[in-house]
Amino acid sequence: MLGEVSAGDVVIVDGRSGAGKSTLARELQRQWGGPQKPQLVALDELYPGWDGLAAGAEYAVARVLAPRRTGATARWQQWDWAADRYGPERAVKGDESIILEGSGALTAAAAGFATVRIWLDAPGEVRKRRALTRDGEVYRPHWDRWAAQEEAHIARNDPRGLATHVVELV
């Protein structure tokens, strides 16, 4: 998989909550060849709250991916979950590689920016157990509403069909 990327490329990792996207993205970042490691951009930093899966994905395209088309520095504000508003700004130079990971990341609008597009999946009970172990009681009351947004994303965007690689965990 890493043999397909070079400096300045974008890798997108999408999948439902608890599928292992963040873990895979960190491992890809660790194994990335070349002198400069890619910037990891998690959609968790971009979703505007618990009902913001689609909005976070659109924000990622507009503020993180689209500026790269002209070589411009991508600038965006991170979502402050505690304050329920956008907070500090982050930036990535237009020639730096990016790994964009998160539920909803792989859309038709985003796909054109990425050299490698990964859809990661795992059985529902495995994903739920992993997500609730990771995030605990903070996530539990939001699981069903987030899962409904993931289903809407899958129906609307067919991220599995847009993927260059499909990884199914058991």
N, C-alpha and C positions, 0 to 999 in steps of 0.2 A: 504494500500500500504506500509506504513512504518513498519508494522508488519512483513514484509517479509525480512527486512534487518537487518544486525548486523555490529558490528565493523569491519572495513576493506573492507566492500562491496562497489561496484560501482553501481550507478544508472545513466542511460543515458536517457536524455530527448531530443527528436528530433521533428522536425516539421518545417513547412515553416515559413518564416519571418512574424512576427506579430501574430503568433498563441498563444503566451503567454508562451513560453518556459522559459524565464528568470524569469518571475513572478512565475511560478510553481516551478522552481528550488530553488528560494529563500525561498518560502514557505515550501518546503520539507526540506531544510536546517534548517529553524527555528523550525520545528516540530520534527526533528530527535531526537529520544530518546537516552539515554545513556550519559555518561560523556563528550564525545568529539563530537562536531559538525563536519560534513564532510566538506572537502574543496570543494569549488565551482570552477569548471574550465569551463569557457565559451569559446566556439570555436571562438568567436569574438577576443579573445587574440591570436589565432593560425592561422587564415586564413591569408595567405600572400597576402593581398589586395583583391580588388573587384572581381577578377577572380579566387580566391583561395579556393572555397568551398571544392572541392575534395582533394586538397593538404592539407588543414587544418585538414580534417578528417583523412587523412593518417598520418599526423604529430602527431595527438592526440593518435592514436593507437601506433605508434612507440615510442613516447617520454613520454606519460602520462600513458597509459594502460599497454603496454608490460613489462616495468621494474617491475611491480607489480608481475608478474608471479614468479619471483625469490625473491621477498621481497625487491628488491632494491628501493632506492629513485628515484622517477620520477623527471627528470629535463628537462625543456624546456624554450625556449625564447619566450617572449610575442611579438606579432607583434605591432610595433609602426606605427599606421596609418598615423600620421602626417609626419614622416620621411620616410615612405614607405620601412621599413626594420625591421628585428628582433632587439629587444632591450633587456631589463632586463630579467634576468633568474628568474624563479619560480621553486619551488620544493615542492613535497609532499612525505612524508615518505611512504614506501611500505605497512605499516600496517594501514595507515589512510584511512578512507572512502572518496570517491569522488562522487560528482554529476557532471557529464559531460553533458553540455547542449549546443545545437546549431544545426543549420541546417546542416545536413550531418553527425551528430554524430553517428547515428545508422546504422552500416554496418555489414556485416557478420563477418569481422575481429574484430570489436569492441564488438559485441554481446556476444561472449564467455567470456568476462571479467565482464559482468554485471549481477547482481542478478535481478534487475528490469530494464526493458526497456520500455520507454513510447513514444508513438507516439501521438503528440498533433496536432489537426487540427481545423480549423475554416474556414468559407466561405471567398473566395478571397477578396471581397470588405471590409469585416471586417478587415482582416489581413492587407490589404494595408492602410486603414485608420489608424489603430493602429500603424503600422510601421512608416508611414510618420508623424504622430503626435509625436511619440517618437523621431525620428531622423531628421525630418524636411527636409529642402532643400538639406542637405548634401546627403541624401539617394535617393531622387527623381530621379536624372539622372541615378542611378544604379539599380532601381527597376526591370526593364525588364531583364537585363543581369543576375541579381542575381536569379530571378525567373526561368530563363532558366537553371541555374546550379542546382537549387532545383529539377526541373523536371527531369533532367538527373540523379540526385542522386536517386530519387524515382524509375525511370525506371531501373536503374542498381542494386540497393540494396534492394528494397522492404522493407523499414523500418517499414511500417505498419505490414507487415507479420512477421517481426522479433520481434515486440513489445510483451511484456507480458501484457501491458495495453494500450488501445486506448482511448483517451479522445477527444471528439468532442464538440467544443464550438459552440454555435449558436449566 
